[in-house]
Amino acid sequence: MRMHVPVNSRLAKLLGALLSLAVLAISCGEGDAGDESVDEIAEDDSDGTAVVPTVTTTVAPTIEGGITPGGMLRVGLGAEVDGLNPGANSMATSTYLIDFTMLEPLAYFDAEGNWFPWLAESFERVEGSNSWLMTLRDEITFHDGSSLDADDVIALFNAQLKDPLIGLALQPSFPLPFEGPAVERIDELTVQFNPIGPTEHFPVNLTSQLGMIVPSEYTEATQANSRKNQTLVGTGPFMFESRVQDDRTIVVKNPDWWGGEVYLDGIEFIIQTDQAIAADRLAAGDLDVVITSNPDAILTMRESDNVNRIENLLSSDNDLMMNTSRPPFDDLRVRQALTYATDRDGFSALISQGTSEPADTMFHPDLIWSNPDVVQEGNAPELSQALVDSYCADVPDNCTDGRIDMEFQHSGPSVVQTRIADLLTAGWQEFFNITVVEVLQDQLISNVAIGEWQVVAWRQFGSIEPDNEVIWLQCATADKFIALNWVRYCDESRDALMLEQRQTADLGRRVEIWHEIQVNMNESYAYVFMTHANWTIGSHERVQNICPQFAPTGEEIFCSNAGVTFFHDTWIVE
């Protein structure tokens, strides 16, 4: 097994922030009063497809009696986070689960997938420009007693924009300092955002990391002392109590939350990296909630009589990626050969074990965005040999004994990832000489971002609003030292389509555009889609009301956004 020279530790830790920041924040979406509403389109759709991901409650909780206040909810997390600060730290699923107990977003998604203002009171386009005005709700206070105002929003946004890593996700959408302000203070409660291009749906940008507001004093303090990133101050239903990294983070209820009564006394987030063990602990009653996409864990939950489940099979996909900027995968023939030789059927049967469905594109077939005419190729090794022979005849230096030399990286140590590597290499070895490299997850993300890879197994896509996917596909994020277009595949005609869908409120046209984009992705052979991930929230039977949850303003919140959920309306029955 070959070792890689580690990149800068800050790069290794914070590149994870780009992953979820770009997925959940840099976007445009439905929900403006002038748009055709998502639920109306869904009702009119004749083939039964949905506009947004939905969840399935496979075992319905049984609620007996009334609400029982009190108790500590024990949540098992599959990964530790490097810090809690939305202005500096990685915002993966674990971070969102912790942070959304203490922080609230400026906007979020309702149960139908439409954005609605949360900490913000309103959003308004500035006529004749690309800018948007946002007005905050009055008389909302942070846990430290300070009042939420425009300065807090601006301080956080500027910190994110200036961050050498998080800023990479923002720079394609906002002006550079010499071009003008990205954000401006209009008055105490009003902020003007100035994206460089027109967008019909800007508020969706503020549904996650960009909109998770902390006091300006906190932002200033964390910039002076990074150790303060391990604490947090917000406006939310729970307050920071304590944190021991790689062990647990504890939050306690905020008795003065503007959203009303919080039922739990607090939440204990416990690190349990082996999700199969976490599922066993859940079944035994040692944990109250486990959120995972691990097939072994999901099967354990399904077999347990005292575990309730909410399964979302429509958000994110398991796929393979090929680096199109480096030999040998800069050659279409090599990408095609690997695609044909990939055992997708074996992956579905042996890795997913029936917990999720095969994927043809980035969108689940139940979603209106999915193009039913696109079929992911694979399980056709008979088509690979001629392509390999042709390539090796032209580029013999990249071949040995008639097979193409390649490297496959995967994260680990992990039982599931080792299974995946063994399955895939068994299908490829007739045509490729494969060097398998196992690296820690943070290092793998770093390697992919800086282009030091050839083929990787990955999980990506699946946003509620598909414009969130643009950051992964556009040319502006492909040709850089650190690329968010991981496969580094640039197509200007695809860029034009993505720009058009960002600028239109016509849902029908946007659907047509995303159908075209899926054809482009299929023909690029940069991705091999394997299965649609199954994000499952498992809860012990004593836990009541994981969903639905409601915002302080009454909107039902979208449940299980790729595993992310809220707990302020949850209670425990002892």
Secondary structure as a PSIPRED ss2 file (coil, helix, strand):
# PSIPRED VFORMAT (PSIPRED V4.0)

   1 M C   1.000  0.000  0.000
   2 R C   1.000  0.000  0.000
   3 M C   1.000  0.000  0.000
   4 H C   1.000  0.000  0.000
   5 V C   1.000  0.000  0.000
   6 P C   1.000  0.000  0.000
   7 V C   1.000  0.000  0.000
   8 N C   1.000  0.000  0.000
   9 S H   0.000  1.000  0.000
  10 R H   0.000  1.000  0.000
  11 L H   0.000  1.000  0.000
  12 A H   0.000  1.000  0.000
  13 K H   0.000  1.000  0.000
  14 L H   0.000  1.000  0.000
  15 L H   0.000  1.000  0.000
  16 G H   0.000  1.000  0.000
  17 A H   0.000  1.000  0.000
  18 L H   0.000  1.000  0.000
  19 L H   0.000  1.000  0.000
  20 S H   0.000  1.000  0.000
  21 L H   0.000  1.000  0.000
  22 A H   0.000  1.000  0.000
  23 V H   0.000  1.000  0.000
  24 L H   0.000  1.000  0.000
  25 A C   1.000  0.000  0.000
  26 I C   1.000  0.000  0.000
  27 S C   1.000  0.000  0.000
  28 C C   1.000  0.000  0.000
  29 G C   1.000  0.000  0.000
  30 E C   1.000  0.000  0.000
  31 G C   1.000  0.000  0.000
  32 D C   1.000  0.000  0.000
  33 A C   1.000  0.000  0.000
  34 G C   1.000  0.000  0.000
  35 D C   1.000  0.000  0.000
  36 E C   1.000  0.000  0.000
  37 S C   1.000  0.000  0.000
  38 V H   0.000  1.000  0.000
  39 D H   0.000  1.000  0.000
  40 E H   0.000  1.000  0.000
  41 I H   0.000  1.000  0.000
  42 A H   0.000  1.000  0.000
  43 E H   0.000  1.000  0.000
  44 D H   0.000  1.000  0.000
  45 D C   1.000  0.000  0.000
  46 S C   1.000  0.000  0.000
  47 D C   1.000  0.000  0.000
  48 G C   1.000  0.000  0.000
  49 T C   1.000  0.000  0.000
  50 A E   0.000  0.000  1.000
  51 V C   1.000  0.000  0.000
  52 V C   1.000  0.000  0.000
  53 P C   1.000  0.000  0.000
  54 T C   1.000  0.000  0.000
  55 V C   1.000  0.000  0.000
  56 T E   0.000  0.000  1.000
  57 T E   0.000  0.000  1.000
  58 T C   1.000  0.000  0.000
  59 V C   1.000  0.000  0.000
  60 A C   1.000  0.000  0.000
  61 P C   1.000  0.000  0.000
  62 T C   1.000  0.000  0.000
  63 I C   1.000  0.000  0.000
  64 E C   1.000  0.000  0.000
  65 G C   1.000  0.000  0.000
  66 G C   1.000  0.000  0.000
  67 I C   1.000  0.000  0.000
  68 T C   1.000  0.000  0.000
  69 P C   1.000  0.000  0.000
  70 G C   1.000  0.000  0.000
  71 G C   1.000  0.000  0.000
  72 M E   0.000  0.000  1.000
  73 L E   0.000  0.000  1.000
  74 R E   0.000  0.000  1.000
  75 V E   0.000  0.000  1.000
  76 G E   0.000  0.000  1.000
  77 L E   0.000  0.000  1.000
  78 G C   1.000  0.000  0.000
  79 A C   1.000  0.000  0.000
  80 E C   1.000  0.000  0.000
  81 V C   1.000  0.000  0.000
  82 D C   1.000  0.000  0.000
  83 G C   1.000  0.000  0.000
  84 L C   1.000  0.000  0.000
  85 N C   1.000  0.000  0.000
  86 P C   1.000  0.000  0.000
  87 G C   1.000  0.000  0.000
  88 A C   1.000  0.000  0.000
  89 N C   1.000  0.000  0.000
  90 S C   1.000  0.000  0.000
  91 M C   1.000  0.000  0.000
  92 A C   1.000  0.000  0.000
  93 T H   0.000  1.000  0.000
  94 S H   0.000  1.000  0.000
  95 T H   0.000  1.000  0.000
  96 Y H   0.000  1.000  0.000
  97 L H   0.000  1.000  0.000
  98 I H   0.000  1.000  0.000
  99 D H   0.000  1.000  0.000
 100 F H   0.000  1.000  0.000
 101 T H   0.000  1.000  0.000
 102 M H   0.000  1.000  0.000
 103 L C   1.000  0.000  0.000
 104 E C   1.000  0.000  0.000
 105 P E   0.000  0.000  1.000
 106 L C   1.000  0.000  0.000
 107 A E   0.000  0.000  1.000
 108 Y E   0.000  0.000  1.000
 109 F E   0.000  0.000  1.000
 110 D E   0.000  0.000  1.000
 111 A C   1.000  0.000  0.000
 112 E C   1.000  0.000  0.000
 113 G C   1.000  0.000  0.000
 114 N C   1.000  0.000  0.000
 115 W E   0.000  0.000  1.000
 116 F E   0.000  0.000  1.000
 117 P E   0.000  0.000  1.000
 118 W C   1.000  0.000  0.000
 119 L C   1.000  0.000  0.000
 120 A E   0.000  0.000  1.000
 121 E E   0.000  0.000  1.000
 122 S E   0.000  0.000  1.000
 123 F E   0.000  0.000  1.000
 124 E E   0.000  0.000  1.000
 125 R E   0.000  0.000  1.000
 126 V C   1.000  0.000  0.000
 127 E C   1.000  0.000  0.000
 128 G C   1.000  0.000  0.000
 129 S C   1.000  0.000  0.000
 130 N C   1.000  0.000  0.000
 131 S C   1.000  0.000  0.000
 132 W E   0.000  0.000  1.000
 133 L E   0.000  0.000  1.000
 134 M E   0.000  0.000  1.000
 135 T E   0.000  0.000  1.000
 136 L E   0.000  0.000  1.000
 137 R C   1.000  0.000  0.000
 138 D C   1.000  0.000  0.000
 139 E C   1.000  0.000  0.000
 140 I C   1.000  0.000  0.000
 141 T E   0.000  0.000  1.000
 142 F C   1.000  0.000  0.000
 143 H C   1.000  0.000  0.000
 144 D C   1.000  0.000  0.000
 145 G C   1.000  0.000  0.000
 146 S C   1.000  0.000  0.000
 147 S E   0.000  0.000  1.000
 148 L C   1.000  0.000  0.000
 149 D C   1.000  0.000  0.000
 150 A H   0.000  1.000  0.000
 151 D H   0.000  1.000  0.000
 152 D H   0.000  1.000  0.000
 153 V H   0.000  1.000  0.000
 154 I H   0.000  1.000  0.000
 155 A H   0.000  1.000  0.000
 156 L H   0.000  1.000  0.000
 157 F H   0.000  1.000  0.000
 158 N H   0.000  1.000  0.000
 159 A H   0.000  1.000  0.000
 160 Q H   0.000  1.000  0.000
 161 L H   0.000  1.000  0.000
 162 K H   0.000  1.000  0.000
 163 D C   1.000  0.000  0.000
 164 P C   1.000  0.000  0.000
 165 L C   1.000  0.000  0.000
 166 I H   0.000  1.000  0.000
 167 G H   0.000  1.000  0.000
 168 L H   0.000  1.000  0.000
 169 A H   0.000  1.000  0.000
 170 L H   0.000  1.000  0.000
 171 Q C   1.000  0.000  0.000
 172 P C   1.000  0.000  0.000
 173 S C   1.000  0.000  0.000
 174 F C   1.000  0.000  0.000
 175 P C   1.000  0.000  0.000
 176 L C   1.000  0.000  0.000
 177 P H   0.000  1.000  0.000
 178 F H   0.000  1.000  0.000
 179 E H   0.000  1.000  0.000
 180 G C   1.000  0.000  0.000
 181 P C   1.000  0.000  0.000
 182 A C   1.000  0.000  0.000
 183 V E   0.000  0.000  1.000
 184 E E   0.000  0.000  1.000
 185 R E   0.000  0.000  1.000
 186 I E   0.000  0.000  1.000
 187 D E   0.000  0.000  1.000
 188 E C   1.000  0.000  0.000
 189 L C   1.000  0.000  0.000
 190 T E   0.000  0.000  1.000
 191 V E   0.000  0.000  1.000
 192 Q E   0.000  0.000  1.000
 193 F E   0.000  0.000  1.000
 194 N C   1.000  0.000  0.000
 195 P C   1.000  0.000  0.000
 196 I C   1.000  0.000  0.000
 197 G C   1.000  0.000  0.000
 198 P C   1.000  0.000  0.000
 199 T C   1.000  0.000  0.000
 200 E C   1.000  0.000  0.000
 201 H C   1.000  0.000  0.000
 202 F H   0.000  1.000  0.000
 203 P H   0.000  1.000  0.000
 204 V H   0.000  1.000  0.000
 205 N H   0.000  1.000  0.000
 206 L H   0.000  1.000  0.000
 207 T C   1.000  0.000  0.000
 208 S C   1.000  0.000  0.000
 209 Q H   0.000  1.000  0.000
 210 L H   0.000  1.000  0.000
 211 G H   0.000  1.000  0.000
 212 M E   0.000  0.000  1.000
 213 I C   1.000  0.000  0.000
 214 V C   1.000  0.000  0.000
 215 P C   1.000  0.000  0.000
 216 S H   0.000  1.000  0.000
 217 E H   0.000  1.000  0.000
 218 Y H   0.000  1.000  0.000
 219 T H   0.000  1.000  0.000
 220 E H   0.000  1.000  0.000
 221 A H   0.000  1.000  0.000
 222 T H   0.000  1.000  0.000
 223 Q H   0.000  1.000  0.000
 224 A H   0.000  1.000  0.000
 225 N C   1.000  0.000  0.000
 226 S H   0.000  1.000  0.000
 227 R H   0.000  1.000  0.000
 228 K H   0.000  1.000  0.000
 229 N H   0.000  1.000  0.000
 230 Q H   0.000  1.000  0.000
 231 T C   1.000  0.000  0.000
 232 L C   1.000  0.000  0.000
 233 V C   1.000  0.000  0.000
 234 G C   1.000  0.000  0.000
 235 T C   1.000  0.000  0.000
 236 G C   1.000  0.000  0.000
 237 P C   1.000  0.000  0.000
 238 F E   0.000  0.000  1.000
 239 M E   0.000  0.000  1.000
 240 F E   0.000  0.000  1.000
 241 E E   0.000  0.000  1.000
 242 S E   0.000  0.000  1.000
 243 R E   0.000  0.000  1.000
 244 V E   0.000  0.000  1.000
 245 Q C   1.000  0.000  0.000
 246 D C   1.000  0.000  0.000
 247 D C   1.000  0.000  0.000
 248 R E   0.000  0.000  1.000
 249 T E   0.000  0.000  1.000
 250 I E   0.000  0.000  1.000
 251 V E   0.000  0.000  1.000
 252 V E   0.000  0.000  1.000
 253 K E   0.000  0.000  1.000
 254 N C   1.000  0.000  0.000
 255 P C   1.000  0.000  0.000
 256 D C   1.000  0.000  0.000
 257 W C   1.000  0.000  0.000
 258 W C   1.000  0.000  0.000
 259 G C   1.000  0.000  0.000
 260 G C   1.000  0.000  0.000
 261 E C   1.000  0.000  0.000
 262 V C   1.000  0.000  0.000
 263 Y C   1.000  0.000  0.000
 264 L C   1.000  0.000  0.000
 265 D C   1.000  0.000  0.000
 266 G E   0.000  0.000  1.000
 267 I E   0.000  0.000  1.000
 268 E E   0.000  0.000  1.000
 269 F E   0.000  0.000  1.000
 270 I E   0.000  0.000  1.000
 271 I E   0.000  0.000  1.000
 272 Q C   1.000  0.000  0.000
 273 T C   1.000  0.000  0.000
 274 D C   1.000  0.000  0.000
 275 Q H   0.000  1.000  0.000
 276 A H   0.000  1.000  0.000
 277 I H   0.000  1.000  0.000
 278 A H   0.000  1.000  0.000
 279 A H   0.000  1.000  0.000
 280 D H   0.000  1.000  0.000
 281 R H   0.000  1.000  0.000
 282 L H   0.000  1.000  0.000
 283 A H   0.000  1.000  0.000
 284 A H   0.000  1.000  0.000
 285 G C   1.000  0.000  0.000
 286 D C   1.000  0.000  0.000
 287 L C   1.000  0.000  0.000
 288 D C   1.000  0.000  0.000
 289 V E   0.000  0.000  1.000
 290 V E   0.000  0.000  1.000
 291 I E   0.000  0.000  1.000
 292 T E   0.000  0.000  1.000
 293 S C   1.000  0.000  0.000
 294 N C   1.000  0.000  0.000
 295 P H   0.000  1.000  0.000
 296 D H   0.000  1.000  0.000
 297 A H   0.000  1.000  0.000
 298 I H   0.000  1.000  0.000
 299 L H   0.000  1.000  0.000
 300 T H   0.000  1.000  0.000
 301 M H   0.000  1.000  0.000
 302 R H   0.000  1.000  0.000
 303 E H   0.000  1.000  0.000
 304 S C   1.000  0.000  0.000
 305 D C   1.000  0.000  0.000
 306 N C   1.000  0.000  0.000
 307 V E   0.000  0.000  1.000
 308 N E   0.000  0.000  1.000
 309 R E   0.000  0.000  1.000
 310 I E   0.000  0.000  1.000
 311 E E   0.000  0.000  1.000
 312 N E   0.000  0.000  1.000
 313 L C   1.000  0.000  0.000
 314 L C   1.000  0.000  0.000
 315 S C   1.000  0.000  0.000
 316 S C   1.000  0.000  0.000
 317 D E   0.000  0.000  1.000
 318 N E   0.000  0.000  1.000
 319 D E   0.000  0.000  1.000
 320 L E   0.000  0.000  1.000
 321 M E   0.000  0.000  1.000
 322 M E   0.000  0.000  1.000
 323 N C   1.000  0.000  0.000
 324 T C   1.000  0.000  0.000
 325 S C   1.000  0.000  0.000
 326 R C   1.000  0.000  0.000
 327 P C   1.000  0.000  0.000
 328 P C   1.000  0.000  0.000
 329 F C   1.000  0.000  0.000
 330 D C   1.000  0.000  0.000
 331 D C   1.000  0.000  0.000
 332 L H   0.000  1.000  0.000
 333 R H   0.000  1.000  0.000
 334 V H   0.000  1.000  0.000
 335 R H   0.000  1.000  0.000
 336 Q H   0.000  1.000  0.000
 337 A H   0.000  1.000  0.000
 338 L H   0.000  1.000  0.000
 339 T H   0.000  1.000  0.000
 340 Y H   0.000  1.000  0.000
 341 A H   0.000  1.000  0.000
 342 T C   1.000  0.000  0.000
 343 D C   1.000  0.000  0.000
 344 R H   0.000  1.000  0.000
 345 D H   0.000  1.000  0.000
 346 G H   0.000  1.000  0.000
 347 F H   0.000  1.000  0.000
 348 S H   0.000  1.000  0.000
 349 A H   0.000  1.000  0.000
 350 L H   0.000  1.000  0.000
 351 I H   0.000  1.000  0.000
 352 S H   0.000  1.000  0.000
 353 Q C   1.000  0.000  0.000
 354 G C   1.000  0.000  0.000
 355 T C   1.000  0.000  0.000
 356 S C   1.000  0.000  0.000
 357 E C   1.000  0.000  0.000
 358 P E   0.000  0.000  1.000
 359 A C   1.000  0.000  0.000
 360 D C   1.000  0.000  0.000
 361 T C   1.000  0.000  0.000
 362 M C   1.000  0.000  0.000
 363 F C   1.000  0.000  0.000
 364 H C   1.000  0.000  0.000
 365 P C   1.000  0.000  0.000
 366 D C   1.000  0.000  0.000
 367 L E   0.000  0.000  1.000
 368 I C   1.000  0.000  0.000
 369 W C   1.000  0.000  0.000
 370 S C   1.000  0.000  0.000
 371 N C   1.000  0.000  0.000
 372 P C   1.000  0.000  0.000
 373 D C   1.000  0.000  0.000
 374 V C   1.000  0.000  0.000
 375 V C   1.000  0.000  0.000
 376 Q C   1.000  0.000  0.000
 377 E C   1.000  0.000  0.000
 378 G C   1.000  0.000  0.000
 379 N C   1.000  0.000  0.000
 380 A C   1.000  0.000  0.000
 381 P H   0.000  1.000  0.000
 382 E H   0.000  1.000  0.000
 383 L H   0.000  1.000  0.000
 384 S H   0.000  1.000  0.000
 385 Q H   0.000  1.000  0.000
 386 A H   0.000  1.000  0.000
 387 L H   0.000  1.000  0.000
 388 V H   0.000  1.000  0.000
 389 D H   0.000  1.000  0.000
 390 S H   0.000  1.000  0.000
 391 Y H   0.000  1.000  0.000
 392 C H   0.000  1.000  0.000
 393 A H   0.000  1.000  0.000
 394 D H   0.000  1.000  0.000
 395 V C   1.000  0.000  0.000
 396 P H   0.000  1.000  0.000
 397 D H   0.000  1.000  0.000
 398 N H   0.000  1.000  0.000
 399 C E   0.000  0.000  1.000
 400 T E   0.000  0.000  1.000
 401 D C   1.000  0.000  0.000
 402 G C   1.000  0.000  0.000
 403 R E   0.000  0.000  1.000
 404 I E   0.000  0.000  1.000
 405 D E   0.000  0.000  1.000
 406 M E   0.000  0.000  1.000
 407 E E   0.000  0.000  1.000
 408 F E   0.000  0.000  1.000
 409 Q E   0.000  0.000  1.000
 410 H E   0.000  0.000  1.000
 411 S E   0.000  0.000  1.000
 412 G C   1.000  0.000  0.000
 413 P C   1.000  0.000  0.000
 414 S C   1.000  0.000  0.000
 415 V H   0.000  1.000  0.000
 416 V H   0.000  1.000  0.000
 417 Q H   0.000  1.000  0.000
 418 T H   0.000  1.000  0.000
 419 R H   0.000  1.000  0.000
 420 I H   0.000  1.000  0.000
 421 A H   0.000  1.000  0.000
 422 D H   0.000  1.000  0.000
 423 L H   0.000  1.000  0.000
 424 L H   0.000  1.000  0.000
 425 T H   0.000  1.000  0.000
 426 A H   0.000  1.000  0.000
 427 G H   0.000  1.000  0.000
 428 W H   0.000  1.000  0.000
 429 Q C   1.000  0.000  0.000
 430 E C   1.000  0.000  0.000
 431 F C   1.000  0.000  0.000
 432 F E   0.000  0.000  1.000
 433 N E   0.000  0.000  1.000
 434 I E   0.000  0.000  1.000
 435 T E   0.000  0.000  1.000
 436 V E   0.000  0.000  1.000
 437 V E   0.000  0.000  1.000
 438 E E   0.000  0.000  1.000
 439 V E   0.000  0.000  1.000
 440 L C   1.000  0.000  0.000
 441 Q H   0.000  1.000  0.000
 442 D H   0.000  1.000  0.000
 443 Q H   0.000  1.000  0.000
 444 L H   0.000  1.000  0.000
 445 I H   0.000  1.000  0.000
 446 S H   0.000  1.000  0.000
 447 N H   0.000  1.000  0.000
 448 V H   0.000  1.000  0.000
 449 A H   0.000  1.000  0.000
 450 I H   0.000  1.000  0.000
 451 G C   1.000  0.000  0.000
 452 E C   1.000  0.000  0.000
 453 W C   1.000  0.000  0.000
 454 Q C   1.000  0.000  0.000
 455 V E   0.000  0.000  1.000
 456 V E   0.000  0.000  1.000
 457 A E   0.000  0.000  1.000
 458 W E   0.000  0.000  1.000
 459 R E   0.000  0.000  1.000
 460 Q E   0.000  0.000  1.000
 461 F C   1.000  0.000  0.000
 462 G C   1.000  0.000  0.000
 463 S C   1.000  0.000  0.000
 464 I C   1.000  0.000  0.000
 465 E C   1.000  0.000  0.000
 466 P H   0.000  1.000  0.000
 467 D H   0.000  1.000  0.000
 468 N H   0.000  1.000  0.000
 469 E H   0.000  1.000  0.000
 470 V H   0.000  1.000  0.000
 471 I H   0.000  1.000  0.000
 472 W H   0.000  1.000  0.000
 473 L H   0.000  1.000  0.000
 474 Q C   1.000  0.000  0.000
 475 C H   0.000  1.000  0.000
 476 A H   0.000  1.000  0.000
 477 T H   0.000  1.000  0.000
 478 A C   1.000  0.000  0.000
 479 D C   1.000  0.000  0.000
 480 K C   1.000  0.000  0.000
 481 F C   1.000  0.000  0.000
 482 I C   1.000  0.000  0.000
 483 A C   1.000  0.000  0.000
 484 L C   1.000  0.000  0.000
 485 N C   1.000  0.000  0.000
 486 W C   1.000  0.000  0.000
 487 V C   1.000  0.000  0.000
 488 R C   1.000  0.000  0.000
 489 Y C   1.000  0.000  0.000
 490 C C   1.000  0.000  0.000
 491 D C   1.000  0.000  0.000
 492 E H   0.000  1.000  0.000
 493 S H   0.000  1.000  0.000
 494 R H   0.000  1.000  0.000
 495 D H   0.000  1.000  0.000
 496 A H   0.000  1.000  0.000
 497 L H   0.000  1.000  0.000
 498 M H   0.000  1.000  0.000
 499 L H   0.000  1.000  0.000
 500 E H   0.000  1.000  0.000
 501 Q H   0.000  1.000  0.000
 502 R H   0.000  1.000  0.000
 503 Q H   0.000  1.000  0.000
 504 T C   1.000  0.000  0.000
 505 A C   1.000  0.000  0.000
 506 D C   1.000  0.000  0.000
 507 L H   0.000  1.000  0.000
 508 G H   0.000  1.000  0.000
 509 R H   0.000  1.000  0.000
 510 R H   0.000  1.000  0.000
 511 V H   0.000  1.000  0.000
 512 E H   0.000  1.000  0.000
 513 I H   0.000  1.000  0.000
 514 W H   0.000  1.000  0.000
 515 H H   0.000  1.000  0.000
 516 E H   0.000  1.000  0.000
 517 I H   0.000  1.000  0.000
 518 Q H   0.000  1.000  0.000
 519 V H   0.000  1.000  0.000
 520 N H   0.000  1.000  0.000
 521 M H   0.000  1.000  0.000
 522 N H   0.000  1.000  0.000
 523 E H   0.000  1.000  0.000
 524 S H   0.000  1.000  0.000
 525 Y C   1.000  0.000  0.000
 526 A C   1.000  0.000  0.000
 527 Y E   0.000  0.000  1.000
 528 V E   0.000  0.000  1.000
 529 F E   0.000  0.000  1.000
 530 M E   0.000  0.000  1.000
 531 T E   0.000  0.000  1.000
 532 H E   0.000  0.000  1.000
 533 A C   1.000  0.000  0.000
 534 N C   1.000  0.000  0.000
 535 W E   0.000  0.000  1.000
 536 T E   0.000  0.000  1.000
 537 I E   0.000  0.000  1.000
 538 G E   0.000  0.000  1.000
 539 S E   0.000  0.000  1.000
 540 H E   0.000  0.000  1.000
 541 E C   1.000  0.000  0.000
 542 R C   1.000  0.000  0.000
 543 V E   0.000  0.000  1.000
 544 Q E   0.000  0.000  1.000
 545 N C   1.000  0.000  0.000
 546 I C   1.000  0.000  0.000
 547 C C   1.000  0.000  0.000
 548 P C   1.000  0.000  0.000
 549 Q C   1.000  0.000  0.000
 550 F E   0.000  0.000  1.000
 551 A C   1.000  0.000  0.000
 552 P C   1.000  0.000  0.000
 553 T C   1.000  0.000  0.000
 554 G C   1.000  0.000  0.000
 555 E C   1.000  0.000  0.000
 556 E E   0.000  0.000  1.000
 557 I E   0.000  0.000  1.000
 558 F C   1.000  0.000  0.000
 559 C C   1.000  0.000  0.000
 560 S C   1.000  0.000  0.000
 561 N E   0.000  0.000  1.000
 562 A C   1.000  0.000  0.000
 563 G C   1.000  0.000  0.000
 564 V E   0.000  0.000  1.000
 565 T C   1.000  0.000  0.000
 566 F C   1.000  0.000  0.000
 567 F C   1.000  0.000  0.000
 568 H C   1.000  0.000  0.000
 569 D C   1.000  0.000  0.000
 570 T C   1.000  0.000  0.000
 571 W E   0.000  0.000  1.000
 572 I E   0.000  0.000  1.000
 573 V C   1.000  0.000  0.000
 574 E C   1.000  0.000  0.000
